[in-house]
Amino acid sequence: MKWIRSSPALKKAAEVAPVISKSSQKEKEMSLFATQIQRGLDESSDVNFIIGWWKNQNLQPKEALLTVKTKAQESAYDKFLVQFLNGNNAAKPAPQKLSKQAAEVEQKINANKDIKRMVDWWMYSDTGMAAAKASIKGDTGKDAYKLYLAKYMNKKHGLNP
């Protein structure tokens, strides 16, 4: 322990400490201002972190409220509540009614499970017409391809999905 007291670095720190304590009033104000700014930045990053954590945990507002203890957590809860309410009560687009042509095509597709499986796969994988045509085999495949073309054209040209 004696070697710590005789350390040149500690002696240097002991010499500098009185100089720091005798700093001017302006330097103290600037230091206080800098710490306030840093505290504000830390608080804002804490708020964003807390909101992200609550979202990752899929917490409801009443569950998140149980964890609120500090001022940063209170402001995080306020922002979280606004985001939660906006997300759950946002206007959702109304479903479109199918045109008569699109409804007939869908009805034909749904009539045969093999055709439905093929058409759904082609639509899901966003298969082009040439690739879909190359993959057909038999009469069922030809029927599926014709219905896929009709559905594809309806979707691409705005006559309903």
DSSP file (Angstrom, degrees, kcal/mol; ACC not computed):
  #  RESIDUE AA STRUCTURE BP1 BP2  ACC     N-H-->O    O-->H-N    N-H-->O    O-->H-N    TCO  KAPPA ALPHA  PHI   PSI    X-CA   Y-CA   Z-CA
    1    1 A M    >>        0   0    0      0, 0.0     4,-1.1     0, 0.0     3,-0.9   0.000 360.0 360.0 360.0 -29.6    0.0    0.0    0.0
    2    2 A K  H 3>  +     0   0    0      1,-0.3     4,-1.4     2,-0.2     3,-0.1   0.844 360.0  60.9 -64.4 -31.3    2.9    2.4    0.7
    3    3 A W  H 34 S+     0   0    0      1,-0.2    -1,-0.3     2,-0.2     4,-0.1   0.805  98.1  58.6 -67.5 -26.7    3.9    2.3   -3.0
    4    4 A I  H X4 S+     0   0    0     -3,-0.9     3,-1.2     1,-0.2     6,-0.2   0.904 104.9  49.9 -67.2 -40.0    0.5    3.7   -4.0
    5    5 A R  H 3< S+     0   0    0     -4,-1.1    -1,-0.2     1,-0.3    -2,-0.2   0.826 111.6  48.3 -68.2 -29.9    1.1    6.8   -1.8
    6    6 A S  T 3< S+     0   0    0     -4,-1.4    -1,-0.3     4,-0.1    -2,-0.2   0.389  82.9 125.9 -91.4   6.3    4.5    7.4   -3.3
    7    7 A S    <>  -     0   0    0     -3,-1.2     4,-2.0     1,-0.1     5,-0.2  -0.432  60.6-139.8 -66.1 133.4    3.2    7.0   -6.9
    8    8 A P  H  > S+     0   0    0      0, 0.0     4,-2.3     0, 0.0     5,-0.1   0.840 102.0  57.2 -62.8 -32.5    4.1   10.0   -9.1
    9    9 A A  H  > S+     0   0    0      1,-0.2     4,-2.1     2,-0.2     5,-0.1   0.911 108.0  46.0 -66.2 -40.6    0.6    9.9  -10.7
   10   10 A L  H  > S+     0   0    0     -6,-0.2     4,-2.3     2,-0.2    -1,-0.2   0.873 111.3  52.2 -69.7 -36.2   -1.1   10.3   -7.3
   11   11 A K  H  X S+     0   0    0     -4,-2.0     4,-1.8     2,-0.2    -2,-0.2   0.912 109.8  49.7 -63.1 -40.9    1.2   13.1   -6.3
   12   12 A K  H  X S+     0   0    0     -4,-2.3     4,-1.9     1,-0.2    -2,-0.2   0.908 110.7  49.6 -63.3 -42.2    0.4   14.8   -9.6
   13   13 A A  H  X S+     0   0    0     -4,-2.1     4,-1.9     1,-0.2    -1,-0.2   0.880 109.0  52.4 -64.8 -37.6   -3.3   14.4   -8.9
   14   14 A A  H  < S+     0   0    0     -4,-2.3    -1,-0.2     1,-0.2    -2,-0.2   0.846 110.4  48.3 -67.2 -33.0   -2.9   15.8   -5.4
   15   15 A E  H  X S+     0   0    0     -4,-1.8     4,-0.5     1,-0.2    -1,-0.2   0.839 113.4  46.8 -73.7 -33.2   -1.2   18.8   -6.8
   16   16 A V  H  X S+     0   0    0     -4,-1.9     4,-2.1     1,-0.2     3,-0.4   0.796  95.4  75.0 -80.4 -29.5   -3.9   19.4   -9.4
   17   17 A A  H  X S+     0   0    0     -4,-1.9     4,-2.1     1,-0.2    -1,-0.2   0.882  95.4  47.8 -55.5 -45.8   -6.9   19.0   -7.1
   18   18 A P  H  > S+     0   0    0      0, 0.0     4,-1.2     0, 0.0    -1,-0.2   0.866 109.7  54.4 -65.1 -32.0   -6.5   22.4   -5.4
   19   19 A V  H  < S+     0   0    0     -4,-0.5     3,-0.2    -3,-0.4    -2,-0.2   0.911 109.3  47.4 -65.9 -41.4   -6.1   24.1   -8.8
   20   20 A I  H >< S+     0   0    0     -4,-2.1     3,-1.6     1,-0.2    -1,-0.2   0.902 109.5  53.1 -65.7 -40.3   -9.4   22.6  -10.0
   21   21 A S  H 3< S+     0   0    0     -4,-2.1    -1,-0.2     1,-0.3    -2,-0.2   0.747 107.2  53.1 -68.7 -21.1  -11.2   23.6   -6.8
   22   22 A K  T 3< S+     0   0    0     -4,-1.2    -1,-0.3    -3,-0.2    -2,-0.2   0.198  82.0 133.8 -96.1  16.3  -10.0   27.2   -7.3
   23   23 A S    <   -     0   0    0     -3,-1.6    -3,-0.1     1,-0.1     5,-0.0  -0.206  63.4 -91.8 -65.7 159.8  -11.4   27.4  -10.8
   24   24 A S     >  -     0   0    0      1,-0.1     4,-1.7     4,-0.0     5,-0.1  -0.171  30.7-109.7 -71.0 164.8  -13.4   30.4  -11.8
   25   25 A Q  H  > S+     0   0    0      1,-0.2     4,-2.3     2,-0.2     5,-0.2   0.857 117.3  57.2 -62.7 -36.6  -17.1   30.7  -11.5
   26   26 A K  H  > S+     0   0    0      1,-0.2     4,-2.7     2,-0.2    -1,-0.2   0.909 104.7  50.7 -62.8 -42.7  -17.5   30.6  -15.3
   27   27 A E  H  > S+     0   0    0      1,-0.2     4,-2.4     2,-0.2    -1,-0.2   0.889 110.0  50.3 -63.9 -38.3  -15.7   27.2  -15.5
   28   28 A K  H  X S+     0   0    0     -4,-1.7     4,-2.5     2,-0.2    -1,-0.2   0.906 111.0  49.1 -64.8 -41.1  -18.0   25.8  -12.9
   29   29 A E  H  X S+     0   0    0     -4,-2.3     4,-2.8     2,-0.2    -2,-0.2   0.917 111.6  48.7 -64.3 -42.8  -21.1   27.0  -14.7
   30   30 A M  H  X S+     0   0    0     -4,-2.7     4,-2.6     2,-0.2    -2,-0.2   0.900 111.6  49.7 -63.9 -40.3  -19.8   25.5  -18.0
   31   31 A S  H  X S+     0   0    0     -4,-2.4     4,-2.2     2,-0.2    -2,-0.2   0.914 112.1  47.6 -64.3 -42.4  -19.1   22.2  -16.2
   32   32 A L  H  X S+     0   0    0     -4,-2.5     4,-2.1     2,-0.2    -2,-0.2   0.908 112.1  50.1 -63.8 -42.3  -22.6   22.3  -14.7
   33   33 A F  H  X S+     0   0    0     -4,-2.8     4,-2.3     1,-0.2    -2,-0.2   0.908 110.2  50.3 -62.4 -42.9  -24.1   23.1  -18.1
   34   34 A A  H  X S+     0   0    0     -4,-2.6     4,-2.5     1,-0.2    -1,-0.2   0.896 110.4  49.2 -64.0 -40.4  -22.2   20.3  -19.8
   35   35 A T  H  X S+     0   0    0     -4,-2.2     4,-2.5     2,-0.2    -1,-0.2   0.876 109.9  51.8 -67.9 -35.1  -23.3   17.8  -17.1
   36   36 A Q  H  X S+     0   0    0     -4,-2.1     4,-2.3     2,-0.2    -2,-0.2   0.917 110.8  47.7 -65.6 -42.0  -26.9   18.9  -17.6
   37   37 A I  H  X S+     0   0    0     -4,-2.3     4,-2.5     2,-0.2    -2,-0.2   0.934 113.0  48.4 -62.7 -45.4  -26.7   18.4  -21.4
   38   38 A Q  H  X S+     0   0    0     -4,-2.5     4,-2.6     1,-0.2    -2,-0.2   0.896 110.6  51.2 -62.5 -39.7  -25.1   15.0  -20.9
   39   39 A R  H  X S+     0   0    0     -4,-2.5     4,-2.4     2,-0.2    -1,-0.2   0.905 110.2  49.8 -63.7 -41.0  -27.9   14.0  -18.4
   40   40 A G  H  X S+     0   0    0     -4,-2.3     4,-2.3     2,-0.2    -2,-0.2   0.903 111.7  47.9 -63.8 -41.6  -30.5   15.1  -20.9
   41   41 A L  H  X S+     0   0    0     -4,-2.5     4,-2.3     2,-0.2     5,-0.2   0.908 111.9  49.7 -65.0 -41.8  -28.9   13.1  -23.7
   42   42 A D  H  X S+     0   0    0     -4,-2.6     4,-2.2     1,-0.2    -2,-0.2   0.909 110.8  50.4 -62.0 -41.0  -28.7   10.0  -21.4
   43   43 A E  H  X S+     0   0    0     -4,-2.4     4,-2.4     2,-0.2    -2,-0.2   0.905 109.9  49.2 -65.3 -41.2  -32.3   10.4  -20.4
   44   44 A S  H  X S+     0   0    0     -4,-2.3     4,-2.1     2,-0.2    -1,-0.2   0.892 112.7  47.2 -67.5 -37.6  -33.4   10.6  -24.1
   45   45 A S  H  X S+     0   0    0     -4,-2.3     4,-2.3     2,-0.2    -1,-0.2   0.867 111.2  52.7 -69.6 -33.6  -31.5    7.5  -25.0
   46   46 A D  H  X S+     0   0    0     -4,-2.2     4,-2.9    -5,-0.2    -2,-0.2   0.910 107.5  52.1 -63.2 -41.7  -32.9    5.8  -21.9
   47   47 A V  H  X S+     0   0    0     -4,-2.4     4,-2.5     1,-0.2     5,-0.2   0.938 111.7  45.0 -60.7 -48.1  -36.4    6.7  -23.0
   48   48 A N  H  X S+     0   0    0     -4,-2.1     4,-2.3     1,-0.2    -1,-0.2   0.893 114.1  49.9 -64.0 -39.3  -35.8    5.2  -26.5
   49   49 A F  H  X S+     0   0    0     -4,-2.3     4,-2.4     2,-0.2    -2,-0.2   0.925 111.3  48.4 -64.2 -44.3  -34.2    2.1  -25.0
   50   50 A I  H  X S+     0   0    0     -4,-2.9     4,-2.7     2,-0.2     5,-0.2   0.921 111.7  49.1 -63.8 -44.3  -37.1    1.6  -22.5
   51   51 A I  H  X S+     0   0    0     -4,-2.5     4,-2.3     1,-0.2    -1,-0.2   0.932 112.5  48.5 -61.1 -45.2  -39.7    2.0  -25.3
   52   52 A G  H  X S+     0   0    0     -4,-2.3     4,-2.5     1,-0.2    -1,-0.2   0.891 111.2  50.2 -61.2 -39.9  -37.9   -0.5  -27.5
   53   53 A W  H  X S+     0   0    0     -4,-2.4     4,-2.0     2,-0.2    -2,-0.2   0.926 109.8  49.7 -66.2 -44.0  -37.6   -2.9  -24.6
   54   54 A W  H  <>S+     0   0    0     -4,-2.7     5,-2.2     1,-0.2     4,-0.4   0.901 112.3  48.7 -60.7 -40.5  -41.3   -2.7  -23.8
   55   55 A K  H ><5S+     0   0    0     -4,-2.3     3,-1.2     1,-0.2    -2,-0.2   0.915 109.9  50.8 -66.5 -41.9  -42.1   -3.3  -27.5
   56   56 A N  H 3<5S+     0   0    0     -4,-2.5    -1,-0.2     1,-0.3    -2,-0.2   0.839 110.8  49.3 -63.9 -31.8  -39.8   -6.3  -27.7
   57   57 A Q  T 3<5S-     0   0    0     -4,-2.0    -1,-0.3    -5,-0.2    -2,-0.2   0.505 108.1-129.3 -83.0  -4.2  -41.4   -7.8  -24.6
   58   58 A N  T < 5 +     0   0    0     -3,-1.2     2,-0.2    -4,-0.4    -3,-0.2   0.887  44.0 176.6  56.1  42.3  -44.9   -7.2  -26.2
   59   59 A L      < -     0   0    0     -5,-2.2    -1,-0.2    -6,-0.1    -2,-0.0  -0.512  27.2-132.9 -79.1 144.6  -46.0   -5.4  -23.0
   60   60 A Q    >>  -     0   0    0     -2,-0.2     4,-2.4     1,-0.1     3,-0.6  -0.553  32.6-104.2 -83.6 159.8  -49.5   -3.9  -22.7
   61   61 A P  H 3> S+     0   0    0      0, 0.0     4,-2.2     0, 0.0     5,-0.1   0.874 121.9  53.5 -56.4 -38.6  -49.6   -0.3  -21.3
   62   62 A K  H 3> S+     0   0    0      1,-0.2     4,-0.6     2,-0.2    -3,-0.0   0.847 111.1  46.8 -67.4 -30.5  -50.9   -1.6  -17.9
   63   63 A E  H X4 S+     0   0    0     -3,-0.6     3,-0.5     2,-0.2     4,-0.4   0.877 111.9  50.0 -74.7 -38.6  -48.0   -4.0  -17.7
   64   64 A A  H >< S+     0   0    0     -4,-2.4     3,-1.4     1,-0.2     4,-0.4   0.848 102.1  63.0 -67.2 -33.2  -45.5   -1.3  -18.7
   65   65 A L  H >< S+     0   0    0     -4,-2.2     3,-1.1     1,-0.3    -1,-0.2   0.810  93.2  63.6 -62.2 -29.6  -46.9    1.0  -16.1
   66   66 A L  T << S+     0   0    0     -4,-0.6    -1,-0.3    -3,-0.5    -2,-0.2   0.745 101.5  50.9 -67.0 -22.5  -45.8   -1.4  -13.3
   67   67 A T  T <  S+     0   0    0     -3,-1.4     2,-0.5    -4,-0.4    -1,-0.2   0.487  82.1 112.7 -93.0  -3.3  -42.2   -0.9  -14.3
   68   68 A V    <   +     0   0    0     -3,-1.1     3,-0.1    -4,-0.4    -3,-0.0  -0.584  23.1 133.2 -78.7 120.4  -42.3    2.9  -14.1
   69   69 A K        +     0   0    0     -2,-0.5     2,-0.2     1,-0.1    -1,-0.2   0.544  56.0  54.3-134.6 -27.3  -40.2    4.3  -11.3
   70   70 A T  S  > S-     0   0    0      1,-0.1     4,-1.8     0, 0.0     5,-0.1  -0.596  84.1-108.4-111.1 171.8  -38.1    7.2  -12.6
   71   71 A K  H  > S+     0   0    0      1,-0.2     4,-2.2     2,-0.2     5,-0.2   0.883 119.9  52.9 -65.5 -38.5  -38.8   10.4  -14.5
   72   72 A A  H  > S+     0   0    0      1,-0.2     4,-2.2     2,-0.2    -1,-0.2   0.895 108.8  50.3 -63.5 -39.2  -37.2    9.0  -17.7
   73   73 A Q  H  > S+     0   0    0      2,-0.2     4,-2.4     1,-0.2    -1,-0.2   0.846 107.7  54.3 -68.2 -33.1  -39.5    5.9  -17.4
   74   74 A E  H  X S+     0   0    0     -4,-1.8     4,-2.2     2,-0.2    -2,-0.2   0.937 110.9  44.0 -65.3 -45.8  -42.5    8.2  -17.0
   75   75 A S  H  X S+     0   0    0     -4,-2.2     4,-2.0     1,-0.2    -2,-0.2   0.873 113.3  52.5 -67.7 -34.2  -41.7   10.1  -20.1
   76   76 A A  H  X S+     0   0    0     -4,-2.2     4,-2.7    -5,-0.2    -2,-0.2   0.902 108.4  51.1 -64.4 -39.9  -41.0    6.8  -21.9
   77   77 A Y  H  X S+     0   0    0     -4,-2.4     4,-2.8     2,-0.2    -2,-0.2   0.905 107.7  52.7 -64.3 -40.9  -44.4    5.5  -20.7
   78   78 A D  H  X S+     0   0    0     -4,-2.2     4,-1.8     1,-0.2    -1,-0.2   0.938 113.9  42.2 -59.8 -46.5  -46.2    8.6  -22.1
   79   79 A K  H  X S+     0   0    0     -4,-2.0     4,-2.4     1,-0.2    -2,-0.2   0.890 114.1  52.3 -67.0 -39.2  -44.5    8.1  -25.5
   80   80 A F  H  X S+     0   0    0     -4,-2.7     4,-2.8     1,-0.2    -2,-0.2   0.905 108.0  51.3 -63.1 -42.1  -45.2    4.3  -25.4
   81   81 A L  H  X S+     0   0    0     -4,-2.8     4,-2.6     2,-0.2     5,-0.2   0.910 110.2  48.9 -63.2 -42.6  -48.8    4.9  -24.6
   82   82 A V  H  X S+     0   0    0     -4,-1.8     4,-2.5    -5,-0.2    -2,-0.2   0.937 113.7  46.3 -62.0 -46.4  -49.2    7.3  -27.6
   83   83 A Q  H  X S+     0   0    0     -4,-2.4     4,-2.2     1,-0.2    -2,-0.2   0.894 113.0  50.3 -63.5 -39.6  -47.5    4.8  -29.9
   84   84 A F  H  X S+     0   0    0     -4,-2.8     4,-2.1     2,-0.2     5,-0.2   0.930 112.6  45.5 -64.9 -45.9  -49.6    1.9  -28.6
   85   85 A L  H  X S+     0   0    0     -4,-2.6     4,-2.1     1,-0.2    -2,-0.2   0.894 113.2  49.9 -67.2 -39.3  -52.9    3.8  -29.0
   86   86 A N  H  X S+     0   0    0     -4,-2.5     4,-0.5    -5,-0.2    -1,-0.2   0.896 112.3  48.8 -64.7 -38.8  -51.9    5.0  -32.5
   87   87 A G  H  < S+     0   0    0     -4,-2.2     3,-0.2    -5,-0.2    -2,-0.2   0.872 117.3  39.3 -69.0 -37.2  -51.0    1.4  -33.6
   88   88 A N  H  < S+     0   0    0     -4,-2.1    -2,-0.2     1,-0.2    -1,-0.2   0.767 123.1  37.9 -85.9 -25.6  -54.1   -0.2  -32.3
   89   89 A N  H  < S+     0   0    0     -4,-2.1    -1,-0.2    -5,-0.2    -2,-0.2   0.228  82.6 129.7-112.0  14.3  -56.6    2.4  -33.3
   90   90 A A  S  < S-     0   0    0     -4,-0.5     2,-0.3    -3,-0.2    -3,-0.0  -0.342  71.0 -95.1 -68.3 150.5  -55.2    3.5  -36.6
   91   91 A A        -     0   0    0      1,-0.0    -1,-0.1    -2,-0.0    -2,-0.1  -0.497  40.9-153.6 -68.0 126.6  -57.6    3.5  -39.6
   92   92 A K        -     0   0    0     -2,-0.3    -1,-0.0    -3,-0.1     2,-0.0  -0.837  23.8-104.6-102.8 139.8  -57.3    0.3  -41.5
   93   93 A P        -     0   0    0      0, 0.0     3,-0.1     0, 0.0    -1,-0.0  -0.342  37.2-114.5 -64.4 141.2  -58.2    0.2  -45.1
   94   94 A A        -     0   0    0      1,-0.1     2,-0.1    -2,-0.0    -3,-0.0  -0.466  36.6 -99.6 -73.1 145.4  -61.6   -1.4  -45.9
   95   95 A P        -     0   0    0      0, 0.0     2,-0.2     0, 0.0    -1,-0.1  -0.397  39.5-118.8 -66.2 142.5  -61.5   -4.6  -47.9
   96   96 A Q        -     0   0    0     -2,-0.1     2,-0.3    -3,-0.1     0, 0.0  -0.542  20.1-121.0 -81.3 145.8  -62.1   -4.2  -51.6
   97   97 A K        -     0   0    0     -2,-0.2     2,-0.2     1,-0.1    -1,-0.1  -0.684  32.1-115.9 -81.5 139.8  -65.1   -5.9  -53.2
   98   98 A L        -     0   0    0     -2,-0.3    62,-0.1     1,-0.1    -1,-0.1  -0.497  26.1-118.0 -74.4 142.9  -64.1   -8.2  -56.0
   99   99 A S     >  -     0   0    0     60,-0.5     4,-2.6    -2,-0.2     5,-0.2  -0.305  32.0-103.8 -69.5 166.4  -65.2   -7.4  -59.5
  100  100 A K  H  > S+     0   0    0      1,-0.2     4,-2.0     2,-0.2     5,-0.2   0.906 122.2  48.7 -60.9 -42.3  -67.5   -9.9  -61.2
  101  101 A Q  H  > S+     0   0    0      1,-0.2     4,-2.2     2,-0.2    -1,-0.2   0.937 112.5  47.1 -63.4 -46.9  -64.7  -11.2  -63.3
  102  102 A A  H  > S+     0   0    0     57,-0.3     4,-2.5     1,-0.2    -2,-0.2   0.880 110.7  52.8 -64.6 -37.5  -62.3  -11.6  -60.4
  103  103 A A  H  X S+     0   0    0     -4,-2.6     4,-2.3     2,-0.2    -1,-0.2   0.899 108.9  49.7 -64.4 -40.4  -65.0  -13.3  -58.3
  104  104 A E  H  X S+     0   0    0     -4,-2.0     4,-2.1     2,-0.2    -2,-0.2   0.911 111.4  48.9 -64.2 -42.1  -65.6  -15.9  -61.1
  105  105 A V  H  X S+     0   0    0     -4,-2.2     4,-2.4     2,-0.2    -2,-0.2   0.935 111.9  48.7 -63.1 -46.2  -61.9  -16.6  -61.4
  106  106 A E  H  X S+     0   0    0     -4,-2.5     4,-2.7     1,-0.2    -1,-0.2   0.893 109.6  52.8 -60.5 -40.0  -61.6  -17.1  -57.6
  107  107 A Q  H  X S+     0   0    0     -4,-2.3     4,-0.9     1,-0.2    -1,-0.2   0.906 110.6  46.8 -63.3 -41.8  -64.6  -19.4  -57.6
  108  108 A K  H  X S+     0   0    0     -4,-2.1     4,-0.6     2,-0.2     3,-0.3   0.885 112.8  49.9 -67.5 -38.3  -63.0  -21.5  -60.3
  109  109 A I  H >< S+     0   0    0     -4,-2.4     3,-0.9     1,-0.2     7,-0.4   0.929 110.9  48.7 -65.0 -44.7  -59.7  -21.6  -58.6
  110  110 A N  H 3< S+     0   0    0     -4,-2.7    -1,-0.2     1,-0.2    -2,-0.2   0.646  96.4  73.7 -72.2 -14.2  -61.3  -22.6  -55.2
  111  111 A A  H 3< S+     0   0    0     -4,-0.9     2,-0.5    -3,-0.3    -1,-0.2   0.816 100.2  42.4 -69.9 -30.2  -63.3  -25.4  -56.9
  112  112 A N    <X  -     0   0    0     -3,-0.9     4,-2.6    -4,-0.6    -1,-0.2  -0.972  68.9-154.5-123.6 121.9  -60.2  -27.7  -57.3
  113  113 A K  H  > S+     0   0    0     -2,-0.5     4,-2.3     1,-0.2     5,-0.1   0.828  96.2  53.1 -66.5 -31.3  -57.7  -28.0  -54.5
  114  114 A D  H  > S+     0   0    0      2,-0.2     4,-2.2     1,-0.2    -1,-0.2   0.922 111.7  45.0 -68.1 -43.5  -54.9  -28.9  -56.9
  115  115 A I  H  > S+     0   0    0      2,-0.2     4,-2.9     1,-0.2     5,-0.3   0.921 112.8  51.9 -64.0 -43.5  -55.5  -25.9  -59.1
  116  116 A K  H  X S+     0   0    0     -4,-2.6     4,-2.8    -7,-0.4     5,-0.2   0.917 109.1  50.1 -59.8 -44.1  -55.7  -23.7  -56.0
  117  117 A R  H  X S+     0   0    0     -4,-2.3     4,-2.1     2,-0.2    -1,-0.2   0.923 113.6  45.3 -61.5 -44.8  -52.4  -25.0  -54.7
  118  118 A M  H  X S+     0   0    0     -4,-2.2     4,-2.6     2,-0.2    -2,-0.2   0.948 116.0  44.7 -64.2 -49.2  -50.7  -24.3  -58.0
  119  119 A V  H  X S+     0   0    0     -4,-2.9     4,-2.6     1,-0.2     5,-0.2   0.916 113.4  50.5 -64.3 -42.8  -52.1  -20.9  -58.4
  120  120 A D  H  X S+     0   0    0     -4,-2.8     4,-2.8    -5,-0.3    -1,-0.2   0.901 111.4  48.9 -62.0 -39.9  -51.5  -19.9  -54.8
  121  121 A W  H  X S+     0   0    0     -4,-2.1     4,-2.9    -5,-0.2    -2,-0.2   0.933 111.8  47.9 -65.9 -44.5  -47.9  -21.0  -55.1
  122  122 A W  H  <>S+     0   0    0     -4,-2.6     5,-2.4     1,-0.2     4,-0.4   0.902 115.5  45.1 -63.1 -40.0  -47.3  -19.1  -58.3
  123  123 A M  H ><5S+     0   0    0     -4,-2.6     3,-0.7    -5,-0.2    -2,-0.2   0.921 114.5  48.7 -68.7 -42.9  -48.9  -16.0  -56.8
  124  124 A Y  H 3<5S+     0   0    0     -4,-2.8    -2,-0.2     1,-0.2    -1,-0.2   0.918 115.8  42.0 -62.9 -45.1  -46.9  -16.4  -53.6
  125  125 A S  T 3<5S-     0   0    0     -4,-2.9    -1,-0.2    -5,-0.2    -2,-0.2   0.439 107.3-126.7 -84.4   1.5  -43.6  -16.9  -55.3
  126  126 A D  T < 5 -     0   0    0     -3,-0.7    -3,-0.2    -4,-0.4     2,-0.2   0.911  39.8-172.0  53.9  46.9  -44.4  -14.1  -57.8
  127  127 A T      < -     0   0    0     -5,-2.4    -1,-0.2    -6,-0.2     2,-0.0  -0.464  19.0-122.6 -71.9 137.5  -43.6  -16.5  -60.7
  128  128 A G     >  -     0   0    0     -2,-0.2     4,-2.2     1,-0.1     5,-0.2  -0.290  25.6-106.8 -73.7 166.8  -43.6  -15.0  -64.1
  129  129 A M  H  > S+     0   0    0      1,-0.2     4,-2.4     2,-0.2     5,-0.2   0.884 118.2  51.2 -65.1 -39.0  -45.8  -16.3  -66.9
  130  130 A A  H  > S+     0   0    0      2,-0.2     4,-2.0     1,-0.2    -1,-0.2   0.915 111.6  46.9 -66.0 -42.1  -43.0  -18.1  -68.8
  131  131 A A  H  > S+     0   0    0      2,-0.2     4,-1.0     1,-0.2    -1,-0.2   0.886 112.9  49.6 -67.3 -38.2  -41.8  -19.9  -65.7
  132  132 A A  H  < S+     0   0    0     -4,-2.2     3,-0.5     1,-0.2     4,-0.4   0.911 111.0  49.7 -65.8 -41.2  -45.4  -20.9  -64.7
  133  133 A K  H >< S+     0   0    0     -4,-2.4     3,-1.0     1,-0.2    -2,-0.2   0.877 108.0  53.8 -65.5 -36.7  -46.0  -22.2  -68.3
  134  134 A A  H 3< S+     0   0    0     -4,-2.0    -1,-0.2     1,-0.2    -2,-0.2   0.751 106.8  53.1 -69.1 -22.9  -42.8  -24.2  -68.2
  135  135 A S  T 3< S+     0   0    0     -4,-1.0    -1,-0.2    -3,-0.5    -2,-0.2   0.468  83.5 110.0 -94.0  -0.6  -43.9  -25.9  -65.0
  136  136 A I    <   +     0   0    0     -3,-1.0     2,-0.4    -4,-0.4     3,-0.1  -0.489  40.2 179.8 -80.5 145.9  -47.3  -27.2  -66.1
  137  137 A K     >  -     0   0    0     -2,-0.2     4,-0.9     1,-0.1     3,-0.1  -0.977  47.7 -10.0-142.6 127.8  -48.0  -30.8  -66.6
  138  138 A G  H  > S-     0   0    0     -2,-0.4     4,-1.7     1,-0.2     5,-0.1  -0.079  96.7 -56.2  80.7-179.1  -51.3  -32.4  -67.7
  139  139 A D  H  > S+     0   0    0      1,-0.2     4,-2.5     2,-0.2     5,-0.2   0.864 132.5  55.5 -68.3 -37.5  -54.8  -31.0  -68.0
  140  140 A T  H  > S+     0   0    0      1,-0.2     4,-2.7     2,-0.2    -1,-0.2   0.913 107.7  50.1 -62.7 -41.6  -55.0  -29.7  -64.4
  141  141 A G  H  X S+     0   0    0     -4,-0.9     4,-2.5     2,-0.2    -1,-0.2   0.884 109.8  50.6 -63.0 -39.3  -51.8  -27.7  -64.9
  142  142 A K  H  X S+     0   0    0     -4,-1.7     4,-2.2     2,-0.2    -2,-0.2   0.919 112.3  46.6 -65.3 -42.9  -53.2  -26.2  -68.1
  143  143 A D  H  X S+     0   0    0     -4,-2.5     4,-2.3     1,-0.2    -2,-0.2   0.917 112.8  50.1 -63.6 -42.0  -56.4  -25.2  -66.3
  144  144 A A  H  X S+     0   0    0     -4,-2.7     4,-2.6     1,-0.2    -2,-0.2   0.899 109.4  51.8 -62.4 -40.4  -54.4  -23.8  -63.4
  145  145 A Y  H  X S+     0   0    0     -4,-2.5     4,-2.6     2,-0.2    -1,-0.2   0.907 109.0  49.8 -64.0 -42.2  -52.2  -21.8  -65.8
  146  146 A K  H  X S+     0   0    0     -4,-2.2     4,-2.0     2,-0.2    -1,-0.2   0.922 114.3  44.6 -62.5 -43.7  -55.2  -20.3  -67.5
  147  147 A L  H  X S+     0   0    0     -4,-2.3     4,-2.7     2,-0.2    -2,-0.2   0.868 111.3  54.0 -69.1 -35.4  -56.7  -19.3  -64.2
  148  148 A Y  H  X S+     0   0    0     -4,-2.6     4,-3.2     2,-0.2    -2,-0.2   0.920 107.9  50.5 -62.4 -43.2  -53.3  -18.0  -63.0
  149  149 A L  H  X S+     0   0    0     -4,-2.6     4,-2.7     2,-0.2     5,-0.2   0.925 111.6  47.9 -59.1 -44.8  -53.1  -15.8  -66.1
  150  150 A A  H  X S+     0   0    0     -4,-2.0     4,-2.3     2,-0.2    -2,-0.2   0.929 115.5  43.7 -63.2 -44.9  -56.6  -14.4  -65.4
  151  151 A K  H  X S+     0   0    0     -4,-2.7     4,-2.4     2,-0.2    -2,-0.2   0.908 113.6  51.7 -67.0 -41.2  -55.8  -13.8  -61.7
  152  152 A Y  H  X S+     0   0    0     -4,-3.2     4,-2.9    -5,-0.2     5,-0.2   0.919 111.8  46.2 -60.8 -45.8  -52.4  -12.3  -62.6
  153  153 A M  H  X S+     0   0    0     -4,-2.7     4,-2.3     2,-0.2     6,-0.3   0.904 111.5  51.8 -65.9 -41.4  -53.9   -9.9  -65.2
  154  154 A N  H  <>S+     0   0    0     -4,-2.3     5,-2.5    -5,-0.2     6,-0.4   0.917 115.0  43.0 -59.4 -42.4  -56.6   -8.9  -62.7
  155  155 A K  H ><5S+     0   0    0     -4,-2.4     3,-0.9     3,-0.2    -2,-0.2   0.932 117.0  44.4 -71.2 -45.9  -54.0   -8.1  -60.1
  156  156 A K  H 3<5S+     0   0    0     -4,-2.9    -2,-0.2     1,-0.2    -1,-0.2   0.815 117.6  43.9 -70.8 -30.6  -51.5   -6.3  -62.4
  157  157 A H  T 3<5S-     0   0    0     -4,-2.3    -1,-0.2    -5,-0.2    -2,-0.2   0.193 115.8-106.6-105.2  17.1  -54.1   -4.2  -64.2
  158  158 A G  T < 5S+     0   0    0     -3,-0.9    -3,-0.2    -4,-0.2    -4,-0.1   0.709  80.0 127.9  75.0  22.2  -56.1   -3.2  -61.1
  159  159 A L  S   <S-     0   0    0     -5,-2.5   -60,-0.5     1,-0.4   -57,-0.3   0.037  85.8 -76.3 -97.1  27.7  -59.2   -5.4  -61.7
  160  160 A N              0   0    0     -6,-0.4    -1,-0.4    -5,-0.2    -3,-0.1   0.151 360.0 360.0  92.8 153.1  -58.8   -6.7  -58.1
  161  161 A P              0   0    0      0, 0.0    -6,-0.2     0, 0.0    -1,-0.1   0.466 360.0 360.0 -76.1 360.0  -56.4   -9.2  -56.6
